[in-house]
Amino acid sequence: MTTDLQVEDLDHLGIVAGMIDEFVLVEQLNERLGADSREKVSAGVAVKAMILNG
């Protein structure tokens, strides 16, 4: 029986994402910046993505 495995190196991203979630950063940014009806992604989620992707 052969099992195919795929391994990805996530480095520190899990830790950083966890800290962003623990600090409730996305929600805080969304609360302060508000929302626009044209948004597909909230400002908080966009900032989190920029932090994680460098």
MOPAC internal coordinates of N, CA, C and O (Angstrom, degrees):
PM7 1SCF
backbone

  N    0.0000 0     0.00 0     0.00 0    0    0    0
  C    1.4502 1     0.00 0     0.00 0    1    0    0
  C    1.5311 1   108.56 1     0.00 0    2    1    0
  O    1.2310 1   120.60 1   -54.11 1    3    2    1
  N    1.3261 1   116.46 1   125.89 1    3    2    1
  C    1.4521 1   122.05 1  -179.63 1    5    3    2
  C    1.5229 1   109.28 1  -110.42 1    6    5    3
  O    1.2310 1   121.05 1   -47.17 1    7    6    5
  N    1.3243 1   115.59 1   132.83 1    7    6    5
  C    1.4582 1   121.22 1   177.94 1    9    7    6
  C    1.5210 1   108.55 1  -114.50 1   10    9    7
  O    1.2310 1   120.34 1   -52.72 1   11   10    9
  N    1.3208 1   116.96 1   127.28 1   11   10    9
  C    1.4594 1   121.23 1   176.64 1   13   11   10
  C    1.5212 1   108.84 1   -87.12 1   14   13   11
  O    1.2310 1   120.96 1   -51.31 1   15   14   13
  N    1.3195 1   115.77 1   128.69 1   15   14   13
  C    1.4586 1   121.29 1   178.49 1   17   15   14
  C    1.5151 1   109.35 1  -119.79 1   18   17   15
  O    1.2310 1   121.03 1   -36.03 1   19   18   17
  N    1.3014 1   115.63 1   143.97 1   19   18   17
  C    1.4585 1   121.04 1   174.52 1   21   19   18
  C    1.5198 1   107.07 1  -122.89 1   22   21   19
  O    1.2310 1   120.60 1   -54.90 1   23   22   21
  N    1.3107 1   116.45 1   125.10 1   23   22   21
  C    1.4564 1   121.86 1  -177.80 1   25   23   22
  C    1.5203 1   108.35 1  -115.32 1   26   25   23
  O    1.2310 1   120.67 1   -47.18 1   27   26   25
  N    1.3229 1   116.33 1   132.82 1   27   26   25
  C    1.4528 1   121.49 1   177.19 1   29   27   26
  C    1.5183 1   108.69 1  -125.90 1   30   29   27
  O    1.2310 1   120.80 1   -42.81 1   31   30   29
  N    1.3095 1   116.08 1   137.19 1   31   30   29
  C    1.4580 1   121.90 1   178.47 1   33   31   30
  C    1.5266 1   108.61 1   -89.32 1   34   33   31
  O    1.2310 1   120.20 1   -66.59 1   35   34   33
  N    1.3165 1   117.22 1   113.41 1   35   34   33
  C    1.4624 1   121.57 1  -177.92 1   37   35   34
  C    1.5208 1   112.74 1   -96.10 1   38   37   35
  O    1.2310 1   120.38 1   177.28 1   39   38   37
  N    1.3304 1   116.88 1    -2.72 1   39   38   37
  C    1.4574 1   122.06 1  -179.06 1   41   39   38
  C    1.5283 1   110.68 1    49.78 1   42   41   39
  O    1.2310 1   120.66 1    53.51 1   43   42   41
  N    1.3047 1   116.35 1  -126.49 1   43   42   41
  C    1.4662 1   122.37 1  -175.38 1   45   43   42
  C    1.5256 1   113.22 1   -95.27 1   46   45   43
  O    1.2310 1   119.35 1  -177.95 1   47   46   45
  N    1.3169 1   118.85 1     2.05 1   47   46   45
  C    1.4657 1   120.97 1  -171.57 1   49   47   46
  C    1.5207 1   113.57 1   -61.08 1   50   49   47
  O    1.2310 1   120.00 1   143.56 1   51   50   49
  N    1.3155 1   117.60 1   -36.44 1   51   50   49
  C    1.4573 1   120.12 1   178.57 1   53   51   50
  C    1.5150 1   112.19 1   -64.00 1   54   53   51
  O    1.2310 1   120.96 1   140.43 1   55   54   53
  N    1.3263 1   115.78 1   -39.57 1   55   54   53
  C    1.4695 1   120.33 1   179.24 1   57   55   54
  C    1.5229 1   109.97 1   -67.19 1   58   57   55
  O    1.2310 1   120.57 1   133.66 1   59   58   57
  N    1.3218 1   116.52 1   -46.34 1   59   58   57
  C    1.4672 1   120.43 1  -179.03 1   61   59   58
  C    1.5273 1   110.46 1   -63.72 1   62   61   59
  O    1.2310 1   120.28 1   135.24 1   63   62   61
  N    1.3264 1   117.07 1   -44.76 1   63   62   61
  C    1.4678 1   120.41 1   178.66 1   65   63   62
  C    1.5250 1   110.57 1   -61.43 1   66   65   63
  O    1.2310 1   120.52 1   140.34 1   67   66   65
  N    1.3175 1   116.62 1   -39.66 1   67   66   65
  C    1.4587 1   120.64 1   178.26 1   69   67   66
  C    1.5185 1   112.29 1   -63.84 1   70   69   67
  O    1.2310 1   120.53 1   140.33 1   71   70   69
  N    1.3345 1   116.60 1   -39.67 1   71   70   69
  C    1.4632 1   120.12 1   179.12 1   73   71   70
  C    1.5320 1   110.80 1   -69.19 1   74   73   71
  O    1.2310 1   120.39 1   141.43 1   75   74   73
  N    1.3250 1   116.85 1   -38.57 1   75   74   73
  C    1.4694 1   119.92 1   176.56 1   77   75   74
  C    1.5241 1   109.47 1   -60.36 1   78   77   75
  O    1.2310 1   120.71 1   137.55 1   79   78   77
  N    1.3305 1   116.25 1   -42.45 1   79   78   77
  C    1.4665 1   120.42 1   178.42 1   81   79   78
  C    1.5218 1   111.24 1   -66.78 1   82   81   79
  O    1.2310 1   120.56 1   138.93 1   83   82   81
  N    1.3420 1   116.53 1   -41.07 1   83   82   81
  C    1.4694 1   120.14 1  -178.95 1   85   83   82
  C    1.5268 1   111.32 1   -65.29 1   86   85   83
  O    1.2310 1   120.30 1   143.47 1   87   86   85
  N    1.3314 1   117.04 1   -36.53 1   87   86   85
  C    1.4645 1   121.47 1   178.83 1   89   87   86
  C    1.5273 1   112.15 1   -79.79 1   90   89   87
  O    1.2310 1   120.21 1   176.50 1   91   90   89
  N    1.3275 1   117.21 1    -3.50 1   91   90   89
  C    1.4674 1   123.68 1  -179.08 1   93   91   90
  C    1.5329 1   109.88 1    54.06 1   94   93   91
  O    1.2310 1   120.87 1  -141.76 1   95   94   93
  N    1.3195 1   115.94 1    38.24 1   95   94   93
  C    1.4602 1   121.85 1  -175.42 1   97   95   94
  C    1.5240 1   112.45 1   -63.80 1   98   97   95
  O    1.2310 1   120.06 1   136.80 1   99   98   97
  N    1.3194 1   117.49 1   -43.20 1   99   98   97
  C    1.4693 1   120.90 1  -178.69 1  101   99   98
  C    1.5223 1   110.11 1   -59.42 1  102  101   99
  O    1.2310 1   120.58 1   132.22 1  103  102  101
  N    1.3146 1   116.49 1   -47.78 1  103  102  101
  C    1.4614 1   120.59 1  -178.34 1  105  103  102
  C    1.5242 1   111.51 1   -65.70 1  106  105  103
  O    1.2310 1   120.37 1   140.64 1  107  106  105
  N    1.3448 1   116.90 1   -39.36 1  107  106  105
  C    1.4615 1   120.39 1   179.41 1  109  107  106
  C    1.5260 1   111.10 1   -63.73 1  110  109  107
  O    1.2310 1   120.62 1   136.27 1  111  110  109
  N    1.3257 1   116.42 1   -43.73 1  111  110  109
  C    1.4620 1   119.73 1   178.68 1  113  111  110
  C    1.5208 1   111.15 1   -64.25 1  114  113  111
  O    1.2310 1   120.55 1   135.62 1  115  114  113
  N    1.3239 1   116.56 1   -44.38 1  115  114  113
  C    1.4634 1   120.04 1   179.67 1  117  115  114
  C    1.5221 1   111.22 1   -61.06 1  118  117  115
  O    1.2310 1   120.58 1   141.23 1  119  118  117
  N    1.3229 1   116.49 1   -38.77 1  119  118  117
  C    1.4648 1   120.87 1  -179.98 1  121  119  118
  C    1.5240 1   110.92 1   -66.06 1  122  121  119
  O    1.2310 1   120.49 1   137.15 1  123  122  121
  N    1.3256 1   116.67 1   -42.85 1  123  122  121
  C    1.4640 1   120.58 1  -177.14 1  125  123  122
  C    1.5262 1   112.92 1   -75.53 1  126  125  123
  O    1.2310 1   120.48 1   144.10 1  127  126  125
  N    1.3370 1   116.68 1   -35.90 1  127  126  125
  C    1.4611 1   119.93 1  -175.55 1  129  127  126
  C    1.5185 1   113.45 1   -90.86 1  130  129  127
  O    1.2310 1   120.42 1   160.50 1  131  130  129
  N    1.3216 1   116.80 1   -19.50 1  131  130  129
  C    1.4547 1   119.83 1  -178.66 1  133  131  130
  C    1.5210 1   111.18 1    77.23 1  134  133  131
  O    1.2310 1   121.11 1     4.66 1  135  134  133
  N    1.3188 1   115.49 1  -175.34 1  135  134  133
  C    1.4624 1   120.90 1  -177.61 1  137  135  134
  C    1.5200 1   109.59 1  -127.96 1  138  137  135
  O    1.2310 1   121.36 1   -24.27 1  139  138  137
  N    1.2987 1   115.00 1   155.73 1  139  138  137
  C    1.4579 1   122.56 1   176.36 1  141  139  138
  C    1.5200 1   107.14 1  -121.24 1  142  141  139
  O    1.2310 1   120.22 1   -39.89 1  143  142  141
  N    1.3082 1   117.18 1   140.11 1  143  142  141
  C    1.4671 1   120.16 1  -176.61 1  145  143  142
  C    1.5281 1   112.30 1   -63.84 1  146  145  143
  O    1.2310 1   119.69 1   161.27 1  147  146  145
  N    1.3336 1   118.20 1   -18.73 1  147  146  145
  C    1.4641 1   121.72 1  -179.53 1  149  147  146
  C    1.5229 1   113.08 1   -85.80 1  150  149  147
  O    1.2310 1   120.26 1   170.87 1  151  150  149
  N    1.3329 1   117.11 1    -9.13 1  151  150  149
  C    1.4695 1   120.86 1  -177.21 1  153  151  150
  C    1.5151 1   111.95 1   -66.07 1  154  153  151
  O    1.2310 1   121.10 1   -43.69 1  155  154  153
  N    1.3127 1   115.50 1   136.31 1  155  154  153
  C    1.4609 1   120.94 1   170.76 1  157  155  154
  C    1.5253 1   109.07 1   -99.65 1  158  157  155
  O    1.2310 1   121.01 1   154.45 1  159  158  157
  N    1.3328 1   115.67 1   -25.55 1  159  158  157
  C    1.4613 1   123.09 1   178.46 1  161  159  158
  C    1.5195 1   106.60 1  -134.06 1  162  161  159
  O    1.2310 1   120.45 1   -43.24 1  163  162  161
  N    1.3157 1   116.75 1   136.76 1  163  162  161
  C    1.4644 1   119.53 1  -179.74 1  165  163  162
  C    1.5282 1   110.35 1   -70.46 1  166  165  163
  O    1.2310 1   121.15 1   -20.17 1  167  166  165
  N    1.3184 1   115.40 1   159.83 1  167  166  165
  C    1.4615 1   120.76 1   179.17 1  169  167  166
  C    1.5236 1   110.72 1   -60.54 1  170  169  167
  O    1.2310 1   120.23 1   140.31 1  171  170  169
  N    1.3201 1   117.17 1   -39.69 1  171  170  169
  C    1.4590 1   120.75 1  -179.89 1  173  171  170
  C    1.5158 1   112.60 1   -62.66 1  174  173  171
  O    1.2310 1   120.36 1   137.35 1  175  174  173
  N    1.3178 1   116.92 1   -42.65 1  175  174  173
  C    1.4655 1   121.21 1   178.71 1  177  175  174
  C    1.5270 1   109.81 1   -66.62 1  178  177  175
  O    1.2310 1   120.13 1   141.25 1  179  178  177
  N    1.3305 1   117.36 1   -38.75 1  179  178  177
  C    1.4623 1   121.12 1   178.79 1  181  179  178
  C    1.5256 1   110.84 1   -63.41 1  182  181  179
  O    1.2310 1   120.22 1   137.34 1  183  182  181
  N    1.3243 1   117.18 1   -42.66 1  183  182  181
  C    1.4628 1   120.87 1   178.76 1  185  183  182
  C    1.5246 1   110.36 1   -65.14 1  186  185  183
  O    1.2310 1   120.02 1   137.86 1  187  186  185
  N    1.3238 1   117.57 1   -42.14 1  187  186  185
  C    1.4688 1   120.54 1   177.72 1  189  187  186
  C    1.5218 1   110.31 1   -59.47 1  190  189  187
  O    1.2310 1   120.29 1   136.51 1  191  190  189
  N    1.3231 1   117.05 1   -43.49 1  191  190  189
  C    1.4656 1   121.05 1   178.78 1  193  191  190
  C    1.5219 1   111.22 1   -63.10 1  194  193  191
  O    1.2310 1   120.32 1   139.32 1  195  194  193
  N    1.3366 1   117.00 1   -40.68 1  195  194  193
  C    1.4688 1   119.99 1   179.01 1  197  195  194
  C    1.5205 1   111.24 1   -65.46 1  198  197  195
  O    1.2310 1   120.16 1   140.95 1  199  198  197
  N    1.3217 1   117.30 1   -39.05 1  199  198  197
  C    1.4660 1   120.56 1   177.83 1  201  199  198
  C    1.5217 1   109.92 1   -63.70 1  202  201  199
  O    1.2310 1   120.33 1   133.85 1  203  202  201
  N    1.3186 1   116.98 1   -46.15 1  203  202  201
  C    1.4637 1   120.70 1  -176.31 1  205  203  202
  C    1.5253 1   112.76 1   -70.89 1  206  205  203
  O    1.2310 1   120.12 1   148.99 1  207  206  205
  N    1.3250 1   117.38 1   -31.01 1  207  206  205
  C    1.4644 1   120.55 1  -177.67 1  209  207  206
  C    1.5222 1   113.71 1   -95.24 1  210  209  207
  O    1.2310 1   121.04 1   179.41 1  211  210  209
  N    1.3299 1   115.61 1    -0.59 1  211  210  209
  C    1.4603 1   120.22 1   175.84 1  213  211  210
  C    1.4675 1   112.06 1    73.09 1  214  213  211
  O    1.2310 1   120.10 1   180.00 1  215  214  213

